Amino acid sequence: MYCQHVLGVGHFFRALEICRAMKGHDVVLITGGAPVESILPENVREIRLPPLMMDRNFSGIYSHDRDKSVEQAKSERRDFFYRCFIEERPDILIVELYPFGRKAFRFELDPVLKGICNGTLPPCRVVCSLRDILVEKDDVESYEKRVIKTLNQYFDALLVHSDPDFLRLDTTFSRMDEITVPVHYTGFVASMPDRGKTLSELWPLPAGSDASCQRIIVSVGGGNVGRELLIAVVNTIALINRSEGFRNRKKIFVKLFSGHFMDDETFSFLKQFESEFVQVSRFTSDFLNLMSLSDLSISMAGYNTCMNILASGVPAIVWPFDQNREQRLRATLLSYRHPIKVLSDDDLAPEKFSVIIQEILDTSNKGRVKINLSGAVNSARLIVLPSIYS
């Protein structure tokens, strides 16, 4: 399975969740972004290509290894990936996102796809693994034409990680009728919380605290975006704690996670707001379990985070990444089915934000929505069925 994350780590963890579901199979996970520390299942081996990432404006690729230029990294990656394919001789190659995205990585993907197609590489099935929503393009006609050509020529099947009763690919891709390879909806790829974990185990209160304390979990995924939301949260919580109007309310306990790649300056700033009721960390392996025990989640609206919200049933406030339509579209659609408040930039002002937080805490209850969240298991089941390729 080939996966290239370029800004955050959502693509990596979605791919890993699918790999985890492939029990009984030898899985090689080839990654090309900045290293992400994670616990791999016994049947999964990760092979890391020289890491390439994109800046937060998606204006260009840079080498994560300062000792290598972009061109050096590209050359090494292209040769290494090609040799890796020959050595591993996979039965199935799963390519995450491409050709619907990651055009900048054609330099290493196309040689392998062409080699499989023309017989110079060992034969195998080729599957595209695709999330629910595509980002908008400047030249839609040219983009969709290129996608169709590459998909139909080199791929054997397309797996769309969405629930078709909720969100179909044709919402953001207009030429579905020109796709000639089989298309299968898997449901959303989501991890599920461990319901055996308890509040006292994962989120103990400070000594002498009222047991009715309300817990808020704050996150921005694993990338280096979302700084504005995190700063707005710590400033708003500080306002709430000193406001006369909140003196008689329940105490609020905040766990804030900045993500793997948040810059050190922002992280240091956030740490200044720590107290016995505000904890700031970069990452936790218990994130989903903590979310399931929370009274409110405040986050951005990436694919994985939204699936965590649905899996845990927690009421949520989300501030979508506005570089493209993906997060706002997903969050808005989900808000019709789940207690999710979608923020605008103006809502981040502490005076306004504090009222929104209070309203959600006072009125929202946990719940479950009827959306298929079994995408990982379904993907693992589908790819080994000969019938999905015809």
Salt bridges, closest charged atoms under 4 A:
GLU17 OE1 - ARG20 NH1 2.93
ASP26 OD2 - ARG45 NH2 3.35
GLU46 OE2 - ARG48 NE 3.27
ASP65 OD2 - LYS68 NZ 3.54
GLU76 OE1 - LYS68 NZ 3.66
GLU88 OE1 - ARG45 NH2 3.08
GLU96 OE2 - HIS11 ND1 2.70
GLU96 OE2 - ARG14 NH2 3.08
GLU108 OE2 - ARG77 NH2 2.66
ASP132 OD1 - ARG330 NH2 2.76
GLU136 OE1 - ARG325 NE 3.76
GLU178 OE2 - ARG175 NE 2.80
GLU228 OE2 - ARG56 NH2 3.92
GLU244 OE2 - ARG247 NH1 3.41
ASP264 OD1 - ARG282 NH2 2.79
GLU274 OE1 - LYS271 NZ 3.18
ASP286 OD1 - LYS197 NZ 3.26
ASP322 OD1 - ARG328 NE 3.30
GLU326 OE1 - ARG131 NH2 3.17
GLU326 OE2 - ARG330 NH2 2.73
ASP347 OD1 - LYS352 NZ 3.17
ASP362 OD1 - ARG249 NH1 3.21
